[in-house]
Every structure is written in structure tokens, then in C-alpha cells.
Amino acid sequence: MNIVGLRWVFKTKLKADGSIERFKAWLVAKGYNQIEGVDFDDTFSPVVKATTIRLVLAVATTLHWSIKQLDVKNAFLHGDLIETVFIEQPPGFVDPNYPVHVCRLKKALYGLKQAPKAWFHKFSTHLLHLGFICSKSDSSLFVWKSSKDTILLLLYVDDIVLTGGSPFLLHALILNLKSKFAMKDMGDLHYFLGIEVTRCKDGLFLCQRKYALDVLERTKMACARAIHTPFAQKHELYEPQGYPIDPSGFRSIVSALQYLTLTRPDLSHAVNLLCQFVQHPVATHWAGVKRVLQYLAGSTKLGLHITLCSSLNVVGFSDADWGGCPLTRRSTTGLCVFLGSNYVSWASKKQTTMARSSAEAEYRALASLAAEITWLTYILRDIGVSLPNLGQYFSSSPH
């Protein structure tokens, strides 16, 4: 049999303000030593989509629902293994009488390739037993509905967002989950996936200020001179000049900026352009990254505002440039979708094929918008929200 090694991992958990919350230690399996077909088969890590999170928060805020947050302690340890997995004895806890013996795992362990799957299966099975329905449009959205009340649960690995119209039912569900799994009730939603959630008199404010400051600190740009735009109108990214730079470091910074687009649509287009050069970046591309970081240095407090006074009408906008990329002559699609006055979805991406006219580029952008709105309506249908004016489409063009 294949024997999987172990190691200890230590981490300092921080609060939203940067102060130390607690110190954690994990016993982690060296999953890279596993052999497919021997000690693991299928693997996947389902997480809720960022658009689904924004959509659910917009619906909950509009309907004046309470929003709770739960944290699962050692989530992967709850999963049951169906495969036969042997591991070494934990470092520091080797039995002196049997130093060469190994252990057989009954529960999942962090680092195993099938650990996310085992945890999701265990948790989703319990929710389905309670009467929840898994959304077909997003497998990490669970919906419980009765004739009077609705409960929505969002699962992102070990972080849970819970909302509904009945505080009594939410409290009963939290007690049930805590009796089945080791969970911590975090109270009202305030810090989720690096997103700071602040309640104000007219809704919610989502901000990634702490994460943005960490990115600036890591790149030594915290004291950089702030500028007012993330990109110049005429940039030189398509005309690479200068020496090649480390691709891994460039990818790391661009990935961090990409995560900031969860609450910063103003960064979406600039980050999308930078992502097109992660294979062979040069000095010109790094200059583009530095400009985005300079813009970020002066706008760390910006975020996404979700208002209380909003309708539930779905409205979408799309636009496209024609042949904006001089290297491939492909156009760029820009789209955004509102739920009432709340911004829930946006994207900026290069089209897959070359358009022969500006009208063709606009229609491709409109098709992408139609697909996004269709998917959002499926989510709303699963939630139980009726749409009075379904799918109002607007295509704006500078021509």
C-alpha cells in the first residue's frame, strides 16, 4: 500500500482590523504522495461563486433579512473516507513500542486530495436531510422554503453565510448545525473571505481594505504616490519592452489583484488586461501592475454599497470595443448586471474569436450578457424571488 506522510503547519489567524485572533496548528497530510486509483479517486472543491454571494446579500438586504455567519472548526476532519488511506504516525506522537507501524484513516485529514469532497458530501447530506434543496445553478447554495419562510445558506469550504426572514428558524438551524458539527457562531456577518461587511443605515458596505493593504505591503507600495485611474487610456501593454521579469512573482501579484475585484469593479478591466501577459511578462507589464497598485494605494477604502431601498428588477448593460487587441485583433466584452440599484455581477474579458465588424462585437457582448442574466434568473428562481420585469437588456455603445 501507498503510505502518505504527515507534517505540522502553523498559522496566525488575524481579525478584520489586523489584530491576532488565535494561533492554529494543523496536522496536514502530504497529499502530493497519493496515487490515483490507490488511495483517492474523484476530487473536487465546490465553493460558492462570488456573484452568488453578492446576489444573495442584495436580496437579503432588500427584504430586510438578518444575515448570520458561521465558522466550521476543522471542517475537513468531519469528512468520512470511503477509500483506504494509510498514513505515517504523526511527528512527535510516534508510539515508542511500535515505531514502524502506520495508521489507517477513517476520517479525512487536511492535505488529502479527497478531503474537500468528503467534507462537502458530509455537510450537504445533512442539509438535504433537514429539507434543504441544493441549487442547480450553484451547488454551494442551499435553499429551504416553506409556505411562509425561506432560509438561504452559502457554503465556502468552512465559512458559512446564513440568511432568512425568520430569526427563530435561523437560531434553530444554527443550534442543529452546532449539535452535528463543531461550529462557531460569529453573529451578524462582518468579515467573510477577506471582505469586511459594515452595516450602515441604508444597507451594507462591502470592502477589502485590509486585504488591499496587505497586497500593498507585500509589494512595498504602501507609501506609493496615489493616482486617480488604474490605467492610462493609451497604455503600452501590447508593445512589450524591457527585460523579462519573474513570471511566478508577477502571477502572484496579479492573482491578488484579481481577488480584489470581488468588491472592486473599477479594477476589473485593468486586471483582465494584466492577466493576458502572465506567461511571459516584461518590464512594461510590471509598470502596468505598479500603476494599478498606485491607484489602489489611494483608494483602499472604496468598496461595494448594497442599498436597502432597491427593487428586484434585473437590468443588464453590455459594451464592446472592436479589435481592441492589436496582437490578436479580438474585441473586449464589458458587462454589468444590477438587481434593482445593487451591482451584483460584472466582467471584462476578451472575446474568443475575432469580430468582422463593430456590430458583430456588440452582439457577442450582448450574448454574454444574456447568458449571465439567464444564469442569475435561475438563481433567483431557486431562491423564490419573482421578477416583475424579467431581463431588461440595454446595450450601450460609444459610436
C-alpha positions as CSV (number, residue, x, y, z in Angstrom):
1,M,0.0,0.0,0.0
2,N,1.0,3.6,-0.5
3,I,2.0,5.4,2.7
4,V,1.2,9.1,3.0
5,G,3.5,11.3,5.1
6,L,2.4,14.0,7.6
7,R,3.7,17.4,8.7
8,W,2.6,20.1,11.1
9,V,1.5,23.5,9.7
10,F,1.2,26.6,12.0
11,K,-0.6,29.8,11.2
12,T,-1.6,33.0,12.9
13,K,-5.3,33.9,12.3
14,L,-6.0,37.7,12.2
15,K,-9.2,39.7,12.7
16,A,-10.5,42.3,10.3
17,D,-8.5,45.1,12.0
18,G,-5.3,43.1,11.7
19,S,-5.0,42.1,15.3
20,I,-4.3,38.5,16.3
21,E,-7.3,36.3,16.8
22,R,-5.7,33.0,17.6
23,F,-2.9,30.6,16.8
24,K,-3.7,27.4,14.8
25,A,-1.9,24.2,14.2
26,W,-2.9,21.6,11.5
27,L,-1.7,18.1,11.1
28,V,-1.5,18.0,7.3
29,A,-1.1,15.0,5.0
30,K,1.3,15.1,2.2
31,G,-1.3,14.6,-0.5
32,Y,1.1,15.0,-3.3
33,N,2.3,11.5,-2.4
34,Q,-1.1,10.0,-3.1
35,I,-1.7,7.7,-6.1
36,E,-4.8,8.0,-8.2
37,G,-6.8,4.7,-8.1
38,V,-5.0,3.5,-5.0
39,D,-5.9,5.9,-2.2
40,F,-8.1,8.5,-4.0
41,D,-10.5,8.7,-6.9
42,D,-12.6,11.7,-7.6
43,T,-11.6,15.0,-6.1
44,F,-13.3,18.4,-6.2
45,S,-13.6,21.5,-4.0
46,P,-17.0,23.2,-4.5
47,V,-17.2,26.8,-3.4
48,V,-19.9,29.4,-3.8
49,K,-19.4,31.9,-6.6
50,A,-18.7,35.5,-5.9
51,T,-21.7,36.6,-7.9
52,T,-24.0,34.3,-5.9
53,I,-22.7,35.9,-2.7
54,R,-23.4,39.4,-3.9
55,L,-26.8,38.4,-5.3
56,V,-27.9,36.7,-2.0
57,L,-26.7,39.7,0.1
58,A,-28.6,42.1,-2.2
59,V,-31.8,40.0,-1.9
60,A,-31.4,39.7,1.9
61,T,-30.7,43.4,2.3
62,T,-33.7,44.4,0.1
63,L,-36.0,42.1,2.0
64,H,-34.7,43.2,5.4
65,W,-33.5,39.7,6.4
66,S,-30.9,39.1,9.1
67,I,-27.6,37.7,7.9
68,K,-25.5,35.4,10.1
69,Q,-22.1,34.0,9.8
70,L,-20.8,30.6,11.0
71,D,-17.3,29.2,11.0
72,V,-16.7,25.4,11.0
73,K,-13.8,24.3,13.2
74,N,-11.5,21.9,11.4
75,A,-14.0,21.3,8.6
76,F,-12.1,18.7,6.7
77,L,-11.8,16.5,9.8
78,H,-15.6,15.9,9.7
79,G,-15.5,14.1,6.3
80,D,-15.8,10.3,6.2
81,L,-13.3,8.5,3.9
82,I,-14.6,5.7,1.6
83,E,-11.1,5.0,0.3
84,T,-8.4,3.0,2.1
85,V,-5.7,5.5,3.1
86,F,-2.6,4.7,5.3
87,I,-0.5,7.4,6.9
88,E,2.6,7.7,8.9
89,Q,2.4,8.2,12.6
90,P,2.2,12.0,13.4
91,P,5.6,13.7,14.0
92,G,6.1,14.0,17.8
93,F,3.5,11.4,18.6
94,V,5.2,8.2,17.4
95,D,4.4,5.1,19.6
96,P,7.7,4.0,21.1
97,N,6.5,0.4,21.2
98,Y,5.6,0.3,17.5
99,P,7.8,2.9,15.8
100,V,7.5,1.4,12.3
101,H,3.7,0.9,12.4
102,V,1.3,3.1,10.3
103,C,-2.2,4.3,10.8
104,R,-5.3,3.8,8.7
105,L,-7.5,6.9,8.3
106,K,-11.2,6.7,9.0
107,K,-11.8,10.5,8.7
108,A,-10.4,13.0,6.2
109,L,-7.3,15.0,7.0
110,Y,-6.1,18.3,5.7
111,G,-3.9,17.9,2.7
112,L,-5.7,14.8,1.3
113,K,-6.8,15.2,-2.2
114,Q,-10.3,13.9,-1.4
115,A,-10.7,15.9,1.8
116,P,-12.8,18.8,0.3
117,K,-15.1,16.3,-1.4
118,A,-15.6,14.3,1.8
119,W,-16.4,17.4,3.8
120,F,-18.9,18.8,1.2
121,H,-20.6,15.4,0.9
122,K,-21.0,15.1,4.7
123,F,-22.3,18.6,5.2
124,S,-24.6,18.7,2.1
125,T,-26.1,15.3,3.1
126,H,-27.1,16.7,6.5
127,L,-28.6,19.8,4.9
128,L,-30.6,17.7,2.4
129,H,-31.8,15.6,5.4
130,L,-33.1,18.8,7.0
131,G,-35.2,19.6,3.9
132,F,-32.8,21.9,2.1
133,I,-32.6,21.9,-1.7
134,C,-29.3,22.3,-3.5
135,S,-29.4,24.9,-6.2
136,K,-28.8,23.5,-9.7
137,S,-27.2,26.8,-10.8
138,D,-24.7,26.9,-7.9
139,S,-24.0,23.7,-5.9
140,S,-22.9,25.6,-2.8
141,L,-26.2,27.5,-2.4
142,F,-28.8,25.6,-0.3
143,V,-32.4,26.7,0.0
144,W,-35.1,25.8,2.5
145,K,-38.6,27.0,1.8
146,S,-41.9,26.7,3.4
147,S,-45.2,28.4,2.8
148,K,-44.2,31.4,4.8
149,D,-40.4,31.5,5.3
150,T,-37.2,31.0,3.3
151,I,-33.6,30.2,4.5
152,L,-30.6,30.6,2.3
153,L,-27.2,29.0,3.2
154,L,-24.0,29.8,1.3
155,L,-21.0,27.4,1.8
156,Y,-17.4,28.4,1.0
157,V,-15.3,25.5,2.3
158,D,-15.6,26.1,6.1
159,D,-17.2,29.5,6.0
160,I,-21.0,29.7,6.1
161,V,-23.3,32.7,5.4
162,L,-26.9,32.1,6.6
163,T,-29.9,34.4,6.0
164,G,-33.6,34.2,6.1
165,G,-36.8,36.1,7.1
166,S,-37.4,34.3,10.4
167,P,-34.8,34.8,13.2
168,F,-36.4,31.9,15.1
169,L,-35.8,29.5,12.3
170,L,-32.2,30.7,11.8
171,H,-31.5,30.2,15.5
172,A,-33.0,26.7,15.4
173,L,-30.9,25.8,12.4
174,I,-27.7,27.2,14.0
175,L,-28.3,25.0,17.1
176,N,-28.9,22.0,14.9
177,L,-25.7,22.5,12.9
178,K,-23.7,23.1,16.1
179,S,-25.0,19.8,17.5
180,K,-23.8,17.9,14.4
181,F,-20.6,19.8,13.6
182,A,-18.0,21.8,15.6
183,M,-19.1,25.3,14.7
184,K,-18.6,28.8,16.0
185,D,-21.5,31.3,15.7
186,M,-19.8,34.5,14.5
187,G,-23.0,36.6,14.9
188,D,-24.0,39.1,12.2
189,L,-22.0,38.9,9.0
190,H,-18.9,41.2,9.5
191,Y,-15.9,39.5,7.9
192,F,-16.1,36.9,5.2
193,L,-13.4,35.7,2.8
194,G,-11.3,38.8,3.4
195,I,-14.3,41.0,2.8
196,E,-15.2,43.5,5.6
197,V,-19.0,43.9,5.8
198,T,-20.2,47.0,7.6
199,R,-23.8,47.7,8.4
200,C,-25.0,51.3,7.7
201,K,-28.3,53.0,8.0
202,D,-29.2,52.4,4.3
203,G,-27.8,48.9,3.8
204,L,-24.4,47.1,3.7
205,F,-20.9,48.2,2.6
206,L,-18.5,45.6,1.4
207,C,-14.8,46.5,1.4
208,Q,-11.5,44.6,1.2
209,R,-9.4,47.3,2.8
210,K,-7.3,45.0,5.0
211,Y,-6.6,42.7,2.0
212,A,-5.6,45.7,-0.2
213,L,-3.3,47.0,2.5
214,D,-1.7,43.5,2.7
215,V,-1.1,43.5,-1.0
216,L,0.5,46.9,-0.9
217,E,2.7,46.0,2.0
218,R,3.8,42.8,0.2
219,T,4.7,44.7,-2.9
220,K,6.3,47.6,-0.9
221,M,3.9,50.0,-2.5
222,A,2.1,51.1,0.7
223,C,3.7,54.6,0.6
224,A,3.4,55.0,-3.2
225,R,2.1,58.2,-4.8
226,A,-1.6,57.8,-5.4
227,I,-3.1,58.3,-8.8
228,H,-6.7,58.7,-9.9
229,T,-7.0,56.0,-12.6
230,P,-5.9,52.3,-12.6
231,F,-4.8,52.5,-16.3
232,A,-3.9,55.1,-18.8
233,Q,-6.2,55.4,-21.8
234,K,-3.3,54.7,-24.1
235,H,-1.2,52.1,-22.4
236,E,1.8,50.1,-23.8
237,L,1.0,46.6,-22.6
238,Y,0.6,45.4,-26.2
239,E,4.1,46.8,-27.0
240,P,6.3,44.9,-24.6
241,Q,9.6,46.5,-23.9
242,G,12.4,45.9,-21.4
243,Y,13.9,42.9,-19.6
244,P,11.9,39.8,-18.7
245,I,10.7,39.5,-15.1
246,D,10.0,36.6,-12.8
247,P,6.7,35.0,-14.0
248,S,5.8,33.5,-10.7
249,G,6.1,36.8,-8.8
250,F,4.1,38.5,-11.5
251,R,1.3,35.9,-11.3
252,S,1.2,36.1,-7.6
253,I,0.6,39.9,-7.6
254,V,-1.9,39.7,-10.5
255,S,-3.8,36.9,-8.7
256,A,-4.0,39.1,-5.6
257,L,-5.4,42.0,-7.6
258,Q,-7.9,39.6,-9.3
259,Y,-9.3,38.7,-5.9
260,L,-9.8,42.4,-5.1
261,T,-12.3,42.5,-8.0
262,L,-14.8,40.7,-5.7
263,T,-15.8,44.2,-4.4
264,R,-13.9,46.5,-6.8
265,P,-15.5,46.5,-10.3
266,D,-13.3,49.6,-11.1
267,L,-10.3,47.2,-11.2
268,S,-11.9,44.6,-13.4
269,H,-10.8,45.8,-16.8
270,A,-7.2,46.7,-15.7
271,V,-6.7,43.3,-14.0
272,N,-8.1,41.5,-17.0
273,L,-5.5,43.1,-19.3
274,L,-2.7,42.2,-16.9
275,C,-3.8,38.6,-16.8
276,Q,-3.2,38.3,-20.5
277,F,0.5,38.6,-20.0
278,V,1.2,36.2,-17.1
279,Q,3.1,33.7,-19.3
280,H,6.0,36.0,-20.4
281,P,5.8,39.3,-18.5
282,V,8.4,42.0,-19.2
283,A,9.2,45.4,-17.6
284,T,6.3,47.1,-19.4
285,H,3.8,44.8,-17.9
286,W,5.3,45.3,-14.4
287,A,4.9,49.0,-14.9
288,G,1.2,48.4,-15.6
289,V,1.0,46.5,-12.3
290,K,2.7,49.3,-10.4
291,R,0.2,51.8,-11.8
292,V,-2.7,49.7,-10.6
293,L,-1.0,49.4,-7.2
294,Q,-0.6,53.2,-7.1
295,Y,-4.3,53.6,-7.8
296,L,-5.1,51.1,-5.1
297,A,-2.9,53.0,-2.6
298,G,-5.2,55.9,-2.8
299,S,-8.5,54.0,-2.9
300,T,-8.2,51.3,-0.3
301,K,-11.5,52.5,1.4
302,L,-13.6,52.0,-1.8
303,G,-16.0,49.1,-2.0
304,L,-19.4,47.9,-2.9
305,H,-22.6,49.5,-1.4
306,I,-25.7,47.4,-1.2
307,T,-28.7,49.5,-0.5
308,L,-31.9,48.8,1.4
309,C,-34.2,50.8,-0.9
310,S,-33.9,48.7,-4.0
311,S,-36.3,46.8,-6.3
312,L,-35.8,43.3,-7.6
313,N,-35.7,44.1,-11.2
314,V,-32.8,42.6,-13.2
315,V,-31.2,45.2,-15.5
316,G,-28.1,44.5,-17.6
317,F,-25.7,46.6,-19.6
318,S,-23.1,45.5,-22.2
319,D,-20.5,47.1,-24.4
320,A,-17.5,46.1,-26.6
321,D,-14.6,47.7,-28.3
322,W,-13.9,46.5,-31.9
323,G,-10.5,44.9,-32.4
324,G,-9.1,46.5,-29.3
325,C,-6.2,44.0,-29.0
326,P,-3.7,44.8,-31.7
327,L,-2.0,41.4,-31.3
328,T,-5.0,39.2,-32.0
329,R,-7.5,41.8,-33.4
330,R,-10.0,40.4,-30.9
331,S,-12.6,42.6,-29.1
332,T,-13.1,43.0,-25.4
333,T,-16.6,42.5,-23.8
334,G,-17.7,44.5,-20.8
335,L,-20.9,43.8,-19.0
336,C,-22.6,44.5,-15.7
337,V,-25.9,43.4,-14.1
338,F,-27.9,45.2,-11.5
339,L,-30.6,43.8,-9.2
340,G,-32.5,47.0,-8.7
341,S,-29.9,49.6,-7.8
342,N,-27.5,47.0,-6.4
343,Y,-24.4,46.0,-8.5
344,V,-24.3,42.1,-8.4
345,S,-22.3,41.0,-11.5
346,W,-19.6,42.4,-13.8
347,A,-17.0,41.2,-16.2
348,S,-14.4,42.4,-18.6
349,K,-12.9,39.7,-20.9
350,K,-11.5,39.3,-24.4
351,Q,-13.8,37.6,-26.9
352,T,-12.9,34.1,-28.0
353,T,-13.0,34.9,-31.8
354,M,-12.3,37.9,-34.0
355,A,-15.3,40.0,-34.9
356,R,-15.6,41.3,-38.5
357,S,-17.5,44.5,-37.6
358,S,-18.3,46.6,-34.6
359,A,-21.9,45.3,-34.7
360,E,-20.7,41.7,-34.5
361,A,-18.6,42.6,-31.5
362,E,-21.6,44.3,-29.8
363,Y,-23.8,41.3,-30.5
364,R,-21.2,39.0,-28.9
365,A,-21.2,41.2,-25.9
366,L,-24.9,41.1,-25.7
367,A,-25.0,37.3,-26.0
368,S,-22.6,37.1,-23.0
369,L,-24.9,39.5,-21.1
370,A,-27.9,37.4,-21.9
371,A,-26.2,34.2,-20.7
372,E,-25.2,35.9,-17.4
373,I,-28.7,37.3,-16.8
374,T,-30.2,33.9,-17.6
375,W,-28.0,32.2,-15.0
376,L,-28.9,34.9,-12.4
377,T,-32.6,34.4,-13.0
378,Y,-32.1,30.7,-12.4
379,I,-30.5,31.5,-9.0
380,L,-33.4,33.9,-8.2
381,R,-35.9,31.3,-9.2
382,D,-34.3,28.8,-6.8
383,I,-34.4,31.4,-4.0
384,G,-38.0,32.0,-4.7
385,V,-37.8,35.6,-5.9
386,S,-40.4,36.6,-8.5
387,L,-39.1,39.0,-11.1
388,P,-41.8,41.5,-12.2
389,N,-39.8,42.8,-15.2
390,L,-37.6,39.9,-16.2
391,G,-34.5,40.6,-18.3
392,Q,-34.4,44.2,-19.3
393,Y,-31.4,44.4,-21.7
394,F,-29.5,47.5,-22.6
395,S,-26.6,47.7,-25.0
396,S,-24.6,50.9,-24.8
397,S,-22.1,51.9,-27.4
398,P,-19.8,54.9,-27.7
399,H,-20.4,55.1,-31.5
